[in-house]
Amino acid sequence: MNYPFRRTCREVAALILAREDRALECPERLAVRIHFLVCKACPRFEQEVQTMRAALGNWRNYRSSDEG
């Protein structure tokens, strides 16, 4: 039987990374949310991606005191 919202961790990780470049479609968002209910690793991966995004944003906006 084919379950359209059942995704592997690898597929969910790909969707988490794809979300950085594009908005996920409704079935994709739903599949990620359902997967998060049964998986502890993927929500942690999502947090790591958000941390890296924030760190890169801070790095891009960084101005050293020598530049000022």
C-alpha positions in Angstrom: 0.0 0.0 0.0 1.3 3.4 -0.9 1.2 6.1 1.8 1.6 9.5 0.2 2.5 11.3 3.4 4.9 8.7 4.7 8.5 9.8 4.2 11.9 8.5 5.2 14.3 10.6 7.2 16.4 11.1 4.0 13.3 12.5 2.2 12.3 14.8 5.1 15.9 16.1 5.3 15.8 16.9 1.6 12.5 18.8 2.1 13.9 20.7 5.1 16.8 21.8 2.9 14.6 22.5 -0.1 12.5 24.8 2.2 15.5 27.1 2.3 15.1 27.8 -1.4 11.4 27.4 -2.0 8.1 27.2 -0.3 7.0 23.6 0.2 3.6 22.5 -1.2 0.9 21.6 1.2 1.4 17.8 0.9 5.1 18.2 1.5 4.5 20.4 4.6 2.0 17.9 5.9 4.4 15.0 5.3 7.1 16.8 7.2 4.8 17.5 10.2 3.6 13.9 10.3 7.2 12.6 10.2 8.1 14.9 13.0 5.5 13.2 15.2 7.3 9.9 15.0 11.0 10.9 14.6 13.2 12.6 17.1 16.2 13.1 14.8 14.6 15.2 12.0 13.3 18.0 14.2 16.8 18.3 15.6 18.2 18.4 12.1 15.7 21.2 11.3 16.9 23.2 14.4 20.5 22.7 13.2 19.6 24.1 9.8 17.9 27.1 11.4 21.0 27.7 13.6 23.3 27.6 10.6 21.0 30.0 8.7 21.0 32.4 11.6 24.8 32.1 12.0 25.4 32.8 8.3 23.0 35.8 8.5 25.0 37.2 11.4 28.3 36.5 9.5 27.0 38.4 6.4 26.0 41.4 8.5 29.2 41.4 10.6 31.3 44.5 10.5 34.6 44.5 12.2 35.6 47.6 14.2 38.5 48.1 11.6 36.0 48.7 8.8 34.0 51.4 10.6 
